[in-house]
């Protein structure tokens, strides 16, 4: 019987140096696994691997040394414990995320919720080449959003309420962009300098600064054989629906213009950034 190695790889089983042994990539969304899932993974690694796992650079988890003869059994055991296998090849990969606002005081968005929604909608979609989403909670950029094909960075849409302000100047002191000037009776925001970090909102002792969670999207990041920083095009958007519209447009553009084996950034560069911006023109 002939082994379909391509199908195995597409399903997360990557061939090792050793004959008929595989490192199995698991599906992890936003770096989160339950303790029950970890117990299942431990059992499978003990029984069908060599008793250890590998943590990848993109928050993935792999079980190495899985034998070809055990592939189907391993898949069944993992599924029984609520663990899915990952994907490889030319498709949407694991969606990464930092802990975001539910855990981190600096976070401006619920990164895991965003990552789960993106994964549910796009994970495994076949494309001309691999495509990576990354979600980071704030301008600290722990997940390095601009290294991804499509990066999502949390920020705040901010506003200032004079009635609640004591003009203490804390907001101006914490603003790293120099976007805020405080006088005796006025606060002046330079919108062109504001990067939506939300430090003014989080530091204001009287809640004079208000913040609504938003998302800054970057496109065309690469960090491999070629390195390129993703480009912000849309400004800050205020809802998940806008992320979906932008993601749909980006992936459709990739499908329409991309050639097999060509990364998304290369496709944009070749087809033209003006053309790509047109594809995003309906996103608000």
SETORLO-919434 format. One record per residue: residue in one letter; x, y, z of N, C-alpha, C in turn. Coordinates in steps of 0.02 Angstrom, whole numbers, plus 32768, in hexadecimal, padded with zeros to 4 digits. Layout:
<pts>
AXYZXYZXYZ
...
</pts>
This chain:
<pts>
X802A7FC48000800080008000802C803F8000
X801E806D7FD3804680AA7FCE803180DD8003
X806280FA80248054812C8058804E81718037
X801881948046800D81D7802B802C820A805C
X806C821880528090824480808076828C807C
X805F82A08042804482E4803B800582ED8066
X7FD982BB80647F9D82BF808C7FAD82BE80D7
X7FDF829780EA7FF482958130800E82DA8146
X803782F8811B8052833A812C801A836E8131
X7FEB836C81027FB3839B81047F8D83948145
X7F8C835881627F69834B81A17F94835381DE
X7FD0836F81D67FFA837D82108031834C821F
X8035831581F9806982E3820580A582F281D8
X80DA830E81F68115832281D0814B82ED81D5
X816582D9819C819882A4819B81D782BA81C0
X81F1828B81E6823082978209826B827D81DF
X82A7828881F982E3826C81D982DF822081D8
X82C48204820E82BF81BB8213828681A081E8
X8290816881C9825F814A819C821F813981C1
X81E6814D81A381A3813E81BC819581568203
X81B8818B821781A881AD8255819481F58246
X8164820E826E8147825082608145827A82A0
X814D82BB8296814082EB82CC80FA830782BE
X80CC82FA82EC8086830C82E28078835282FE
X8064837E82D2805183C282E5800883C382FC
X7FFC83E083367FB883E483527F9A84298347
X7F59842C83487F36846C83407F33848F8384
X7F5284CA83867F5084F483C27F3B853A83AC
X7F07855583CB7EEE859783B87F0185C983EE
X7F2585FD83DA7F37863284097F63861B8442
X7F8785E484397FB485CB846E7F9085AA84A8
X7F50859E84A27F28858484D97F18853A84D3
X7F25851485077F1084CF850D7EF484C48553
X7EC1849B855B7EA7848C859D7ED4845785BE
X7ECE845286007EF5841F86227EE083D9860D
X7E9F83D185FC7E87839085E57EA8837E85A2
X7EAE83AF85767ECF83A485367F1983938540
X7F3983B5856F7F7F83A7857E7F8983608598
X7F5A834885C07F5E830385D97F5982D285A0
X7F2B82DF85717F2482B385367F6482B3850D
X7F8082ED85027FBD82F384DB7FF682CE84FD
X7FFA82D48540802E82B0856680278265855E
X7FE9824C85627FDD8204855C7FF281EB8517
X7FDF821184E37FF081FC849F803B81FF8493
X805C823384AD80A4823884A580C981FF84CA
X80AE81EB850380CC81B3852880C381718504
X8086816784E98076812684CB8090811F8483
X808E8156845D809C8150841580D6817C83FE
X80F581A1842C813081C8841C816A81B28447
X819181E3845E81CA81D3848A81C481F884CD
X8186820884DF817B82258520818B826E8527
X8191829284EF819B82DA84F2817782FB84B8
X816D833D84BD814D83648488817C839E8476
X816E83BD843E819583F78427816884348422
X817D846C8440815A84AB843A817884D28400
X814F84E383CF816885058394816D855183A0
X818B85738370819385BC8376815185E1836E
X811D85C0835580DC85E0834A80A785C28378
X80B985B783B6808A859F83E9806C855B83D8
X808B853883AB807384F6839A809184C183C8
X8075848683C3808E844E83EB8091841183BE
X80C983EE83C080D383B3839680E7837683BF
X80CE833C83AA80E282FD83C9811082D98397
X815182D783A4817E82B58375818082698380
X819D8247835081A881FE8352816881D58351
X813681ED832D80F981C683238104819882E6
X80F9815882F08106812882BA80CD81288288
X80DE8119824980AC81168214807380E78225
X808380AE82438050807C8253801E80948289
X803180C882AE800780E082E57FE0811F82D4
X7FE6813782977FC8817782847F7D817A8293
X7F57814A827C7F0F814B82857EFC814482CE
X7F20811982F27F128110833A7F1F81518360
X7F55817283507F6681B183707F3081E68364
X7F1981EA83267EE4821A83167EA6820D833F
X7E9481CE83467E5881BC836C7E6181CC83B6
X7E9A81BB83D27EA781C884197EA582148428
X7EC3823A83FC7EC2828384067E7B829F8401
X7E56828983CF7E1282A183C67DE682918402
X7DF0825784207DCA8244845B7DD882738496
X7E13829084977E2682BF84CC7E1D830884B9
X7DF9831484817DEB8359846D7E26837D844D
X7E54835784307E8F837584107E8C836983C5
X7E93839E839E7E93839883557EDB8399833B
X7EE5837983027F25837E82E17F2983C082BA
X7F6683D682AE7F708415828B7F73840C8240
X7F8F843F821F7F96843C81D67FDB845481C3
X7FF184408188802E84598169801D84698120
X8050847D80FB8045848980B4802584CC80A6
X800C84D680687FF3851780517FAC85268069
X7FA6853B80A77F64854880C47F6B85768100
X7F33858C811B7F3485B681577F4B858C8192
X7F7E85A581B47F9E858081EB7F818593822F
X7FA3857B82637F91858A82A87F8C85D682B3
X7F5785EB82D47F4E863282E57F6E863E832A
X7F9F866A832D7FC18677836C7FA286B4838F
X7FAC86B783D17F9286F083F77FB686F5843A
X7FBE873284537FD4873C84987F97873584C6
X7F9F874285077F68873685357F33876E8533
X7F4687A9851C7F1587DD85127EF687F88552
X7EBF881D85497EA2884485807E82881A85B7
X7E7387DB85AA7E5587B285DE7E8787A08615
X7EC787A586057EFC879486367F2D87CE863F
X7F4287EC86097F78881E860A7F5D88658615
X7F77888A86467F6088CF86517F6B88FE8616
X7F9C88EE85EC7FAA891985B27F7B890B8578
X7F5988D385797F3088BE85407EF588ED8532
X7EE988F884F27EB0892284DD7E7788F884BF
X7E8588B984AE7E52888E848F7E55884884AC
X7E1F882384A57E1C87DD84B87E3B87B4847F
X7E7B87A984827EA0878A844B7E8A8743843D
X7E7C871C84717E6886D684667E2686D28441
X7DF686FD84537DB686FD84307DBF870D83E6
X7DEB873E83D77DF9874F83917E1A8714836E
X7E4B86F5838E7E6F86BC83707E4086828363
X7E13867483927DE4863C838A7DB586498350
X7D9D8687834A7D71869883137D94869282D0
X7DD186A982CC7DF886A4828E7E06865B827D
X7E1A863482AF7E2985EE82A37DEB85C8828A
X7DB385D582AB7D7585B382977D6285C3824F
X7D7085FF823A7D5B861581F87D8D860181C0
X7DCF860181D17E0185FA819C7E3185C081A3
X7E3885A381DE7E6C857081E87E68853781B5
X7EA0852981957EA484F281657E908504811E
X7E79854281127E66855680CF7EA2855080A0
X7E97852F80677ECD852480367EDA8564800F
X7F1A857580077F3085B27FE67F6E85A37FBC
X7F8785D47F967FC485C77F6F800185B67F9B
X800385CE7FD8803985C08006801E85C7804D
X804785B7807F803085BE80C4801E860780D4
X7FF1860E81047FD9865181177FD286528162
X7FEF868581827FF1868781CB7FCE86C581E6
X7FA286BA82167F8386EF823D7FA586F38281
X7FAE8730829B7FC7873982DE7FA187718300
X7F8E876783407F66879883647F8C87AE83A2
X7F9887EF83A97FBB880983E47F8F883E8405
X7F93884384477F618869846C7F6B88B48470
X7FA888CB84627FB58913846A7FF589268445
X80098965844E8045897D842B8086895F8446
X8084893C847E80BF8918849480D288E18463
X809F88C9843E80AA889F840280CF885F8412
X80BD883D844880DF87FF845B80DD87CA8424
X80A687C983FD809F879783C880BC87AF8385
X80D987EB838580FA8805834880CB8800830C
X809488248310805F882082DE8078882A8297
X80A88858828E80BF8869824A80EA8832822A
X80F987FC824F811D87C4823180EE8793820E
X80AD879D8217807B876F81FB8061878781B8
X8046875781918026876A81537FED879B8160
X7FC8878E81967F9687BE81AD7F9C87C381F9
X7FB387FD82107FBB880882577F8388338272
X7F6E882482AF7F39884A82D17F5488628314
X7F5288A4831E7F6D88C2835B7F3588E9837E
X7F2E88DD83BE7EFA890083E47F0C894883F1
X7EDA897283F27EE389B984027EA289D6841C
X7EA38A16842B7E678A3884427E558A718413
X7E158A7784057DF98AB483EA7DEA8AE08426
X7E0B8B19842B7E088B4084697DE08B818462
X7DC68B97849A7DA58BD9849D7DB28BF684E2
X7DAC8C3884E77DBB8C5C85257D7D8C83853C
X7D6E8C7D857D7D358CA0859B7D4F8CD785CA
X7D468D1585B67D608D4D85DC7D438D508622
X7D028D3E86297CE08D4386697D018D17869F
X7D1E8CDF868A7D3D8CB186BA7D878CBF86C5
X7DA48CEE86A07DED8CF886A07E028D2A86D6
X7E388D1B86F87E568D49872A7E968D69870F
X7EA78D5986D17EE28D7686AF7F238D6886D6
X7F268D2B86F17F608D1887197F9E8D0B86EF
X7F948CFC86AE7FCD8CF286827FE88CAC867E
X7FC98C7C86A27FE18C3786A17FE08C1A865B
X7FAB8C2986367FA58C0D85F27FDE8C2485C5
X7FF18C6285CB80298C7C85A2806A8C5B85B5
X80738C4D85F680B18C2D860D80B78BE585F5
X807F8BC185F280848B7A85DF80828B708594
X806E8BA2856E80698B9B852580AF8B998507
X80C28B6184EC81058B5884D0810D8B78848C
X80D68B8B846D80D88BA8842A80D88BF5842B
X80D18C13846780CD8C5B846B808F8C77844A
X80598C51844D801B8C64842A7FED8C8F8455
X7FFC8C9884967FCF8CBB84C37FF38CF784E2
X7FD18D2F84E17FE98D6B85037FB38D838534
X7FC88D9185717F998DA685A57FA98DED85BC
X7F778E1985BC7F7E8E5D85D77F558E628617
X7F4C8E9E86307F268EA6866E7EDC8E958665
X7EC38E9D86297E7B8E9186207E6B8E6D85DF
X7E9C8E4D85C17E8F8E2C85817EBF8DF18578
X7EA78DBE85547ED08D8585407ECD8D8184F4
X7F078D8184D57F0A8D81848C7F288D3F8474
X7F038D1C844A7F1A8CDD842E7F2F8CE783E5
X7F6D8CD483D67F868CD483917F758C908373
X7F3E8C8B834F7F268C4B83357F588C2B8306
X7F808C5382E47FB18C3882B57FE88C1282D9
X7FF58C23831880298C01833E800E8BC68366
X7FCE8BC683747FB08B92839E7FB68B4D837D
X7FCF8B1C83A27FD48AD883877FA08AA983A7
X7F708AC583CB7F378A9F83E87F4D8A6F841E
X7F858A7D84407F9E8A4F84727F718A4984AF
X7F4C8A7F84BF7F1E8A7D84F77F3D8A8D853B
X7F7C8AA1853B7F9D8AB0857B7F7B8AEA859F
X7F628B1A85797F3D8B5285977EFF8B3985BB
X7EDB8B0B859B7E9D8AF085B87EAD8AC985F8
X7EE08A9F85F57EF08A73862E7F0E8A998669
X7F2D8AD3865C7F4F8AF786927F268B3086B0
X7EF18B45868E7ECB8B7F86A47EAA8B7286E8
X7EB98B9B871B7E9D8B8E875E7E548BA08765
X7E398BC687367DF38BDB873B7DC78BC08703
X7DE38B9486DA7DBF8B7786A17DA78BAC866F
X7DCD8BE386697DBC8C1586377DC98BFC85F1
X7DFA8BD085EA7E078BB085AA7DDE8B7085A5
X7DB88B6A85707D8F8B2F85637DAE8B078529
X7DA88AC5852C7DC48A9C84F77D958A6584E0
X7D8E8A5E849F7D698A2784827D9B89F9845E
X7D9789B9846B7DC6898B844C7DC1898D8400
X7DFB898A83E07DFE898A83977E38895F837F
X7E40895A833E7E71892D83207E98894F82E9
X7EDA894882EC7F07896282B97F2089268290
X7F138927824F7F2388EE82247F6088FD81F9
X7F8E88CD81F67FC888D381CA7FC988998199
X7FE288A6815D7FDF887581278024886A8108
X8032882A80F9806E881A80D380AD881280FA
X80A88801813B80E487F58162810587B28151
X814687B08158816D8772814C81A6876F817D
X81B58732819481F1872A81BE820D86E481B1
X822D86DC8179824A869C8167828486A68138
X8282868580FE82B6868E80CC82BA86D780B6
X828086F780B6827C873E80A7825B876080E3
X8274879A80F5825887BF812E823887FF8116
X81FA880A812981D68847811681A58859814D
X819E8898815B816F88AF818F812B88BA8170
X80F788A0819280B388AC817B80A288F5817C
X8074890881508062894E8146801B895B815F
X8013898E81897FD089A3819E7FB189CF8167
X7F7489BE81547F5489E1811D7F138A048132
X7EEC89E4815C7EA789F981687E9F8A2B81A0
X7ED28A3581CA7EC68A5A82077EA48A2B8239
X7E8F8A4482717E718A1982A47E288A0A8292
X7E1489CB82977DCE89B6828B7DB089A182CD
X7D6E89A482D27D4E89A083137D2A895E8322
X7D28893082F17D0088F482FF7D1C88B782DA
X7D06887D82F17D1D883D82D57D078835828C
X7CCD8851827C7CB4884C82377CE4886D8206
X7D0388A3821A7D3588C481EF7D73889981E6
X7D868875821B7DBE884682157DAD881081E2
X7D7087F681E67D5C87C281B77D5B87DC816F
X7D40881881657D3E883681227D84883E8106
X7DB2885681307DF78860811A7E19881D810C
X7E0C87EC81377E2B87AA812E7E10878880F0
X7DCE878C80E67DB0877080A97DCF878F806B
X7DD687D1806C7DF287F480327E3A87E08026
X7E6187DA805C7EA887C880567EB08781803B
X7E8A875380567E90870D803F7E7787057FF8
X7E4187277FE77E2887257FA27E5B87427F71
X7E7C87797F867EB087987F5E7EEA87667F53
X7EFD87447F887F3287127F857F1F86DA7F55
X7EE186C27F5B7EC9868D7F2E7EC886A47EE5
X7EB286E27EDA7EA986FB7E977EEB870B7E74
X7F1B87257E987F59873C7E7A7F95870E7E87
X7F8F86E37EBA7FC986BC7ECE7FD886817EA0
X801886717E9D803086367E79804786037EAD
X804385C37E9B8055858E7ECA809C85997EE5
X80A385967F2780E4859E7F4680F985E67F52
X80CC86167F4680DC865C7F4C80BB86787F8B
X80E386987FB680C986B47FF4809F86F27FE7
X8073870080168043873780108065877A8002
X809C8788802680BF87C9801C80D987CF7FD5
X80F387987FBC810E87987F7780D687A57F45
X809C87897F53806287937F27804E87DD7F27
X804B87FC7F62803788437F65806B886D7F40
X80AB885F7F4D80E088867F2C80DA88807EE0
X80CB88447EC880C888397E7F808888577E61
X804F884B7E82800F88647E68800888B07E72
X802988C97EA5802889117EB2800189227EF1
X801E894D7F1A7FFD89617F587FBE898A7F4B
X7FBF89B17F177F8289D77F067F4989A87EF6
X7F5889727ED37F2589407EC27F0B891E7F02
X7F3989107F2F7F2488F07F6E7EF989207F97
X7F0C895F7F9A7EE589907FBF7E9D89967FA3
X7E97898F7F627E53898F7F447E2A89567F5E
X7E4A891C7F687E2788E17F817E0D88EC7FC9
X7E2D891A7FEC7E1A892880327DEE89668038
X7DDD898580017DBC89C680037D7689C38023
X7D57898980257D14898380427D158978808E
X7D51896F80AA7D56896080F27D5689A28119
X7D2C89A5814C7D2989E181767D2889CE81BF
</pts>
